Amino acid sequence: MAAEQLPAGWTLEEIRNVSGDREAIPLDTDREVTWQGPRAEGERLIPEIVLGFHGLCLVKPVNDDDWYMGSLNEDGSVICWSAYSDLYEALRGL
């Protein structure tokens, strides 16, 4: 079952303000997410939260405190290449 949710303690307005993207939206989690970063290339991530920013996404995996930045592909999958330990920093890094 697909789910769209926001991070605990955050509103959509706050996410939009910090990211600078007035069209940021929560996306459903029913999608393939792959980590292509160092030390774990090709690792599949199970998304708990997915936030969309035009062609970019931030993904918070299940059982992981990090946020992964990546590209949203036409088929809905996400390829992540960067990780942040803090959502605020990830939003500023967009």
C-alpha positions in Angstrom: 0.0 0.0 0.0 1.4 3.4 -1.0 1.8 6.0 1.7 2.5 9.7 1.6 3.7 11.3 4.8 5.8 14.1 6.2 8.7 13.8 8.6 7.7 14.0 12.3 7.7 17.6 13.5 7.7 19.1 10.0 4.9 20.8 8.0 4.8 21.0 4.2 5.1 24.8 4.5 8.3 24.4 6.6 9.8 22.0 4.1 9.0 24.4 1.2 10.5 27.3 3.1 13.8 25.6 3.9 14.2 24.0 0.5 13.1 27.1 -1.4 10.8 24.9 -3.6 7.3 26.2 -3.3 6.0 23.0 -5.1 7.7 20.4 -2.9 5.3 17.5 -2.1 5.3 14.2 -0.2 5.3 11.3 -2.6 4.1 7.7 -2.1 6.6 5.2 -0.9 5.6 2.5 -3.3 8.7 2.8 -5.5 12.1 1.3 -6.1 14.9 3.3 -4.4 18.6 2.5 -5.0 21.7 3.9 -3.2 24.5 4.5 -5.7 26.8 6.2 -3.2 30.2 5.0 -1.9 30.5 1.8 0.1 27.0 0.4 -0.9 26.6 0.9 -4.6 23.4 -0.6 -5.9 21.9 -1.2 -2.4 18.1 -1.1 -2.3 16.5 1.2 0.2 13.0 0.7 1.6 11.5 4.1 1.8 9.6 5.3 4.8 9.2 8.9 3.6 9.8 10.3 0.1 9.7 14.1 -0.6 9.6 15.4 -4.2 11.3 18.5 -5.4 10.7 18.7 -9.2 13.2 16.1 -10.6 14.9 15.5 -7.2 13.8 13.5 -4.1 14.8 13.1 -0.5 14.2 9.6 0.8 14.2 8.6 4.5 14.5 4.8 4.6 12.9 2.5 7.1 15.3 1.9 10.1 17.8 4.6 9.0 18.1 8.1 10.4 19.8 9.4 7.3 18.2 11.3 4.3 19.2 10.3 0.8 19.1 12.7 -2.1 18.5 11.4 -5.6 16.9 11.7 -9.0 13.3 10.8 -9.7 13.1 8.8 -12.8 10.2 8.7 -15.3 9.2 5.2 -14.1 8.9 6.5 -10.5 12.1 4.9 -9.2 14.8 6.9 -7.4 18.5 6.7 -7.7 20.2 8.3 -4.7 23.8 9.6 -4.8 24.2 11.7 -1.6 23.3 11.2 2.1 22.7 13.6 4.9 22.3 12.9 8.6 19.9 15.9 9.1 16.8 16.8 7.1 17.4 20.5 7.4 20.9 20.1 5.8 19.4 17.8 3.1 16.8 20.4 2.3 19.4 23.2 2.1 21.5 20.9 -0.2 18.8 20.7 -2.9 
